[in-house]
């Protein structure tokens, strides 16, 4: 699967797609699942509640956000892959995080949910016919392709893992 063209996604997703290395996108998503789980699994509940600055999300909230965003992006991917041309609305990430109360959940539960959502995404991608990858529709007021959504999922996680490593894990007491 080749990288999506710039005409296949909104400009605000360029940052995410640019972070995705060349190669098999499905294999990268599998590798990410293992790497992110291994990165966060050893943390204590106290460490997972860490916020690196006032008003920033906790590590649990970041993980919950990554999971919720993947769930939404995968749904958009499913709709477009199946030929549904109904525009998908934007999501308010802050509303999703505040409505979820991720800090009240055990880190192990959040990691299990992340793994389940990622596995569902991978299962969906494996079943796509070649022509479905190129289908386009409207998501969050932007023309978007199925393959772009797969890359956005990967790039979004890469972005947040980098933030976790630089702003959370590198500075935790």
Secondary structure, DSSP 8 states (H G I E B T S, - for coil): -----GGGS-GGGHHHHHHS-SS-HHHHHHHHHHHHHHHHHT--HHHHT--SSTT---HHHHHHHHHHHHHHHHHHHHHHHTT----B----HHHHHHHHTGGGS-HHHHHHHHHHHHHHHHHHHHT--GGGGG-EEEETTEEEEHHHHHHHHHHHHHHHHHHIIIIIITT--
